[in-house]
Amino acid sequence: MKKSAQSKGDAAGRNAKGQFQNGNPTQWAKGQSGNPGGKRNPVTALCTEWGIDNNEEMIAKIGEMALAGERWACEFMAGYIQGKPEQTRRIIEESQGPITLINE
């Protein structure tokens, strides 16, 4: 069965290449989000679920969970208290010469 001879340009405010044209009625207005609800922040969602209103209550709750043995809570508290380890790289100076392979 053949497709209709209708061009892409006729469909829903698009040009011949299938791209939206300026002034398209289905286009978002300037400054308006295409996803107004958006993805919820996972920390905010967790605080809402726990009924927590501020950071101090959140840290106290995570501390309780760490003491109860929750691994992620232990890792979070360790990172919060001690700070995360700094990632370093060892750089070899050029003065050491080229790398040589030794066949044994």
C-alpha positions in Angstrom: 0.0 0.0 0.0 1.4 3.4 -1.0 1.8 6.2 1.5 -0.3 9.3 0.8 1.3 12.0 -1.3 0.9 14.5 1.6 4.2 16.2 2.4 5.7 16.4 5.9 5.2 20.1 5.8 1.4 19.8 6.2 1.6 17.9 9.5 1.3 19.7 12.8 3.1 22.9 12.0 6.3 21.3 10.6 8.4 22.3 7.5 9.3 19.9 4.6 12.2 18.5 6.7 9.8 17.6 9.5 11.1 20.4 11.8 8.8 22.7 13.7 8.3 26.1 12.1 8.4 29.4 13.8 5.1 30.4 15.4 4.0 26.7 15.7 0.9 26.6 17.9 2.2 23.5 19.7 5.6 25.1 20.6 6.3 26.1 24.2 6.1 29.8 24.9 9.5 31.5 25.7 10.4 31.0 29.4 7.9 28.1 29.8 9.2 24.7 30.7 8.4 21.7 28.5 8.1 19.7 31.7 6.6 21.9 34.4 6.2 19.2 37.0 9.7 18.0 36.3 11.5 15.2 38.1 11.4 15.5 41.9 14.6 16.0 43.8 15.2 12.6 45.5 16.3 14.2 48.7 13.2 16.3 48.8 11.1 13.3 48.1 12.8 11.3 50.9 12.3 14.2 53.4 8.6 14.4 52.5 8.3 10.7 52.9 9.9 10.8 56.4 8.0 14.0 57.4 11.2 16.0 57.8 11.2 19.8 57.5 14.9 20.8 57.9 18.5 19.6 57.4 19.2 18.9 61.1 16.2 16.5 61.3 17.4 14.8 58.0 21.0 14.3 59.4 19.5 12.9 62.7 17.3 10.4 60.8 20.2 9.3 58.5 22.3 8.9 61.7 19.7 6.7 63.2 19.6 4.6 60.1 23.4 4.3 60.1 23.3 3.1 63.7 20.6 0.5 62.6 23.1 -0.8 60.0 21.9 0.7 56.7 25.0 0.7 54.5 24.2 3.7 52.4 23.5 5.7 55.6 26.9 4.7 57.0 28.6 5.7 53.8 26.8 9.0 53.8 27.6 9.8 57.4 31.3 8.9 56.9 31.4 11.2 53.9 29.6 13.9 55.8 31.8 13.7 58.9 35.2 12.9 57.5 34.8 14.2 54.0 35.2 12.2 50.8 38.7 11.1 49.9 40.5 13.3 47.4 41.2 11.6 44.1 44.8 12.0 43.1 46.9 11.0 40.1 50.6 10.3 40.0 52.3 12.2 37.2 55.6 11.0 35.9 58.0 13.8 35.0 59.5 13.8 31.6 63.1 13.9 33.0 62.7 10.2 34.0 63.0 9.2 30.3 60.9 7.0 28.2 59.2 3.9 29.4 61.1 0.7 28.5 59.6 -2.8 28.3 61.6 -5.6 29.8 61.1 -9.1 28.5 62.0 -11.8 30.9 
